């Protein structure tokens, strides 16, 4: 159970770092904190969905790296 909590904490911290990075880059490019924060919030909501869809595509259609069943 400790490992699971650690993985969850790591996932949240990674997402926080990614969102902070997007916000900082947005501020550098726009010079506007409100726009940069909005970009960060949009990214925070969209990236988990994109990751989920990416995983589903790989699971369903991409067989790269999987071992073939030799019993067939």
N, C-alpha and C positions, 0 to 999 in steps of 0.2 A: 504493500500500500504506500510505503514511503516513496518508492520509485514513481508510482502513478502521480502522486502529489508533486513530485519534482518535475515530471514531464509537463504537467499542467502549468506549473509556475513558469517553466522555461518557455512554453508556448505563449503565455501571456506577456512575458517580458520581451520576447522576440517581436511580437506584434506591436508592443509599445515602442520599441526601438525603431521599427519600420515606419510607424506612423509619425514619430518624432522626426525622423530623417526626411520624410515627405514634406512635413510642415516647414522644416528649416529650408529645404531646397525651394519650396514654394515661396517662402519669404524672400529668399535671395533673388529669385526671378521677378517677383511682383513688387516687393517692398511694402506689401500690405499684409498686416498680421491677420485681419479678418478673412481675407481670401486664402492665405496660407493655411489657416486653421480649418477653413471649410474644405480645402483640398485634403488635409489630413483626415478629417472625419469621413469624407467620401471614400477615401482609400481604406480606412478602417472597416467600413461596411462592405465594400466591394471585393477586396482581396480574399477574404475567406470564401466567398461564393465562387470566385474564379478558381481558387485552389481546389475546391470541392468538384467543380465541373471538370477541371484538368485531371483530377484523380479518376473520375468516372470514365473519361475518355480512355485513359491508359488502361484501366481495368477491363473495359469492354472490348476495345479494338486494337490495342498495341501489345503485341506479344514479345517484344524485345526483352531479352534477358531472362526469359522464363525457360525452365528446362522442359523438354518434351517428355511425355510419358512413354517410356520404352516398352511398356506392357501391352501396347495396342497392336 
